[in-house]
Amino acid sequence: MAGLGFVDSHGFVLRFPRISVSDPAPDPELITFLRKADLERLGGYRSAMVPLVRSLLLLAAGDLERSHILVQDSANADGTYIHGMVHRTEDDFDNARYWFRRTAVHPAAAEIYRKAAANSSKVANFATWDPVWVTDWVEASRKTGADEELRAVLAIESEVLLERFASSPPE
């Protein structure tokens, strides 16, 4: 994945996706490392991308509070989209839907859809990427458990966003 080799090289494992506050269990050592990491130097991210990248990485590591703070005041599509992801992970599904609707069509939506549809028959049944529908799927999984298909789709979502942040300016 783009720009994340530094995580492995420091002996950490970043596990995507984060399905909920407790799945996977938060990693306090990784959280401490990511809070302090120089993402420009270690990951090659431009300074404008660092808050977004850090928010996504902290979300994956289990620091939802700090992840939320980093995107809370962001008005661009990247920040509002990640804001929706944070609320979805917290089981604040209506708030997540609000932020995804506020984002409208994210610039990475086509790429997320392309990769997710190739790995998920559920996603392939839709014509485009719909994070509101994915939020409904996550919410339903709270009763039945998250299956591997959902886990794969959520991992793709995070990975595509991180690749975008490695290669383009924020919207």
C-alpha positions in Angstrom: 0.0 0.0 0.0 1.2 3.5 -0.9 3.5 5.1 1.6 3.0 2.7 4.5 6.2 0.7 4.4 7.4 2.7 7.4 4.8 1.1 9.6 6.1 -2.4 8.9 9.7 -1.3 9.1 9.1 -0.1 12.6 7.8 -3.5 13.6 4.1 -2.6 13.6 1.2 -4.2 11.8 -1.6 -2.0 10.5 -4.7 -4.1 10.2 -7.5 -2.9 7.8 -10.3 -2.6 8.1 -11.5 -1.3 11.5 -15.1 -2.8 11.7 -15.9 -1.3 15.1 -14.4 0.4 18.1 -13.2 -3.0 19.3 -12.7 -5.0 16.1 -9.7 -5.3 15.8 -8.6 -4.5 19.3 -6.9 -1.0 19.5 -3.1 -1.1 19.4 -1.8 1.4 22.0 1.9 1.2 20.9 0.9 1.7 17.2 -1.3 4.6 18.2 1.6 6.3 20.1 3.8 5.7 17.1 1.3 7.1 14.6 0.5 10.2 16.7 4.2 11.2 16.6 5.3 9.8 13.2 6.7 12.3 10.6 4.4 11.2 7.8 6.0 13.6 5.3 9.5 12.1 5.9 8.6 8.5 6.6 5.6 8.0 4.3 6.4 10.6 1.6 3.0 12.4 2.1 2.7 16.1 1.3 2.0 18.3 4.4 -1.5 19.0 3.2 -2.3 15.3 3.2 -0.8 14.5 6.6 -3.9 15.2 8.8 -6.0 13.0 6.5 -3.5 10.2 6.4 -2.9 10.4 10.1 -6.7 10.3 10.7 -7.1 7.2 8.6 -4.1 5.4 10.2 -5.3 6.3 13.7 -8.7 5.0 12.8 -7.2 1.7 11.7 -5.1 1.5 14.9 -8.1 2.2 17.1 -7.7 5.8 18.2 -11.1 7.0 17.1 -11.1 10.1 19.3 -7.9 11.5 17.7 -9.0 10.4 14.2 -12.2 12.3 14.7 -10.5 15.5 15.9 -8.2 15.5 12.8 -11.2 15.6 10.4 -13.9 17.3 12.5 -13.4 20.8 11.0 -12.5 19.6 7.5 -14.9 20.9 4.9 -13.4 19.2 1.9 -14.6 15.8 0.4 -11.7 13.9 1.9 -12.2 15.1 5.4 -16.0 14.8 5.4 -15.7 11.3 4.0 -13.3 10.1 6.7 -15.5 11.9 9.2 -18.3 9.5 8.0 -16.0 6.5 8.4 -15.2 7.5 12.0 -18.9 7.7 12.9 -19.7 4.5 11.1 -17.0 2.7 13.2 -18.4 4.2 16.4 -21.8 2.8 15.6 -23.2 6.4 15.1 -24.8 5.3 11.8 -27.1 8.3 11.3 -24.3 10.7 11.8 -22.1 8.6 9.4 -24.8 8.8 6.8 -25.0 12.6 7.2 -21.3 13.0 6.6 -21.3 10.7 3.6 -24.3 12.6 2.1 -22.5 15.8 2.8 -19.5 14.5 0.8 -21.8 13.7 -2.2 -19.6 11.8 -4.7 -16.1 11.4 -3.4 -13.3 11.8 -6.0 -12.1 8.3 -5.2 -15.6 6.7 -5.4 -15.1 5.3 -8.9 -11.8 3.6 -7.9 -13.3 2.3 -4.6 -16.3 0.9 -6.6 -14.1 -0.7 -9.2 -12.0 -2.6 -6.7 -14.8 -3.4 -4.3 -17.1 -4.6 -7.1 -14.4 -7.0 -8.2 -14.3 -8.5 -4.7 -18.0 -8.3 -3.7 -21.1 -9.4 -5.4 -23.1 -7.2 -3.1 -21.2 -4.1 -4.2 -21.3 -5.2 -7.9 -25.2 -5.2 -7.7 -25.0 -1.4 -7.5 -24.0 0.9 -10.4 -21.8 3.1 -8.3 -20.0 3.3 -4.9 -22.5 4.2 -2.1 -21.0 4.7 1.3 -24.5 5.2 2.8 -25.5 1.7 1.7 -22.2 0.4 3.0 -23.0 2.0 6.3 -26.4 0.2 6.3 -24.4 -3.0 5.6 -22.1 -2.3 8.6 -25.1 -1.5 10.8 -26.8 -4.8 9.8 -23.6 -6.7 10.6 -23.9 -5.6 14.2 -26.6 -8.3 14.6 -25.1 -11.0 12.3 -21.3 -10.3 12.5 -19.1 -8.9 9.9 -18.4 -11.4 7.1 -15.3 -11.6 5.0 -17.0 -9.8 2.1 -17.7 -6.8 4.2 -14.2 -6.8 5.7 -12.7 -6.9 2.2 -14.9 -4.0 1.0 -14.0 -1.8 4.0 -10.3 -2.6 3.6 -10.5 -1.6 -0.1 -12.2 1.7 0.9 -9.3 2.6 3.3 -6.6 1.4 0.9 -7.9 3.4 -2.0 -8.2 6.6 0.1 -4.6 6.2 1.3 -3.4 5.6 -2.3 -5.2 8.8 -3.3 -3.6 10.8 -0.5 -0.2 9.6 -1.7 -0.8 10.9 -5.2 -3.1 13.9 -5.2 -3.9 17.1 -3.3 -7.1 17.3 -1.2 -10.4 18.3 -2.8 
